[in-house]
Amino acid sequence: MLIFEKNSYEKEAAIFKALGHQTRLWIVEQLADGKEHCVCEFVDAVGVDFSTISQHLQVLKRAGVVEDDKRGKQVYYKLSCLCVTSFIDCLKTL
């Protein structure tokens, strides 16, 4: 008999939800180079305000996709869930 345990999929569902926006997918792709990137880099590239990018990054951080490092007034992000880039690459082949 099959039994669905909803709680066992919460983390995975949170990651999928966090990746469910074009800007956040783009951010993850930029972080796939393995380097840390400053919030200001994303603001300049996307062309939206600082708070919008910060909100996107917080969604990714809460899901465990990225981690941050605060240095003075600057916050740098890097990918902490490396397997998501493989998944995104796979989706591009569809």
C-alpha positions in Angstrom: 0.0 0.0 0.0 1.3 3.5 -0.9 1.3 6.1 1.8 1.9 9.8 1.0 3.9 11.6 3.8 3.4 15.2 2.9 6.0 16.5 5.4 8.8 14.4 3.7 8.6 16.7 0.6 8.5 20.1 2.2 12.1 21.0 1.6 12.0 19.9 -2.0 8.7 21.8 -2.6 10.2 25.0 -1.1 13.1 24.8 -3.5 10.8 24.3 -6.5 8.7 27.2 -5.3 11.8 29.4 -4.9 12.9 28.6 -8.4 9.5 29.5 -9.8 10.3 33.0 -11.0 12.3 34.0 -14.0 14.5 36.5 -12.1 15.4 33.9 -9.5 16.2 31.3 -12.1 18.5 33.9 -13.8 20.2 34.7 -10.4 20.9 31.0 -9.9 22.4 30.7 -13.3 24.7 33.6 -12.6 25.8 32.0 -9.3 26.5 28.7 -11.1 30.0 30.0 -12.0 31.0 29.2 -8.4 31.9 32.8 -7.6 30.3 35.1 -5.0 28.2 37.9 -6.4 27.2 41.2 -4.8 23.6 42.2 -4.7 24.6 45.4 -6.6 25.7 43.2 -9.6 22.2 41.8 -9.9 20.5 45.2 -9.5 22.6 46.6 -12.3 22.0 43.6 -14.7 18.3 43.2 -14.1 17.5 46.8 -14.0 15.2 46.7 -10.9 15.6 48.3 -7.5 17.7 47.0 -4.8 14.8 45.9 -2.6 13.3 43.7 -5.4 16.6 41.8 -5.9 17.0 41.5 -2.1 13.5 39.9 -1.9 14.3 37.4 -4.6 17.6 36.5 -2.9 15.8 36.1 0.4 13.4 33.6 -1.1 16.3 31.6 -2.5 18.1 31.8 0.9 15.1 30.6 2.9 14.8 27.7 0.5 18.5 26.8 1.0 19.4 27.5 -2.6 21.9 30.3 -1.8 23.8 31.6 1.2 25.0 35.0 2.0 28.1 36.7 3.5 27.8 40.2 4.8 30.9 42.4 4.4 30.3 45.9 5.7 27.4 47.3 3.7 27.7 44.8 0.9 26.1 41.4 0.9 27.6 38.6 -1.3 25.7 35.5 -2.4 26.8 32.1 -3.5 25.0 29.0 -4.5 24.7 26.5 -1.7 22.5 23.9 -3.5 24.7 23.1 -6.4 22.5 20.4 -7.9 19.8 23.0 -9.0 22.0 24.1 -11.9 22.0 20.5 -13.3 18.3 20.5 -13.0 17.9 23.9 -14.8 20.3 22.7 -17.5 18.2 19.6 -18.0 15.1 21.6 -18.4 16.6 23.7 -21.1 16.9 20.5 -23.3 13.1 20.0 -23.3 
